Amino acid sequence: MSSQRVRTTLNIEKNLMKAIKLTAINEEKTQTEIINETLKKEFIDVQKPNNEVRQPLSEMAGIFKAKKPFNSVKLIKKIEHGDDNWYF
């Protein structure tokens, strides 16, 4: 499978990098291969045709479009304090 590659610099936690290195050694792969495979499993569902990307956030539970702008922090505080007039 041929794909375009992008060079990047990441700051990875020391213990995580150690785990990646050990996994690469055990599986006789490069660290880049281990990282790419792990990211693909997390972000691309290889079981779906055409490697569809995850659902957009707007389609996930708990995400909605409001009719008018609101301050979500104030709304949550109202709910936490038992204010029955929190709806908009």
C-alpha positions in Angstrom: 0.0 0.0 0.0 1.6 3.2 -1.1 0.8 6.4 0.6 2.1 10.0 0.8 4.3 10.7 3.7 4.8 13.9 5.7 7.9 14.6 7.9 7.0 16.0 11.3 8.5 16.5 14.7 6.6 15.3 17.7 7.4 15.6 21.4 6.6 12.1 22.8 6.8 11.2 26.5 9.9 9.3 27.4 8.1 6.2 28.7 5.8 6.1 25.7 8.8 6.3 23.3 10.5 3.4 25.3 7.4 1.3 24.8 7.4 2.1 21.1 11.0 1.2 20.8 10.6 -2.2 22.6 7.5 -3.0 20.5 9.5 -2.3 17.3 12.3 -4.5 18.4 9.9 -7.4 19.4 8.0 -7.1 16.1 11.1 -6.6 14.0 9.7 -3.3 12.6 10.8 0.3 12.6 9.5 2.7 15.2 7.8 4.7 12.4 5.9 1.6 11.3 4.7 0.9 14.9 3.6 4.5 15.3 1.8 4.6 11.8 0.0 1.3 12.5 -1.2 2.5 15.9 -2.4 5.8 14.5 -4.2 4.1 11.6 -6.0 1.7 14.1 -7.1 4.7 16.1 -8.1 7.1 13.4 -9.0 5.0 10.4 -11.4 2.1 10.5 -9.8 -0.3 8.1 -12.8 -2.6 8.1 -14.9 0.0 6.2 -14.6 0.3 2.4 -12.4 3.1 1.2 -10.9 3.5 4.7 -13.5 5.9 5.9 -12.5 8.3 8.6 -14.3 8.4 12.0 -17.7 10.1 12.3 -17.5 13.9 12.5 -17.9 15.2 16.0 -21.2 16.8 15.1 -22.7 13.3 14.6 -21.6 11.9 17.9 -23.9 11.8 21.0 -24.0 15.0 23.0 -23.1 17.3 20.2 -25.8 19.6 18.9 -26.4 22.9 17.1 -27.9 25.6 19.2 -30.4 28.1 17.7 -28.5 31.0 19.3 -25.0 31.3 20.9 -24.6 30.5 24.6 -21.9 30.3 27.3 -21.6 26.6 27.9 -19.6 27.1 31.2 -22.3 29.3 32.7 -25.0 26.8 31.5 -23.2 23.8 33.2 -22.8 25.8 36.4 -26.5 26.7 36.4 -27.4 23.0 36.0 -24.9 21.9 38.7 -26.5 24.5 41.1 -30.0 23.2 40.5 -31.3 26.1 38.4 -34.4 24.8 36.7 -34.3 27.6 34.1 -31.2 26.5 32.4 -32.8 25.7 29.0 -32.6 28.2 26.1 
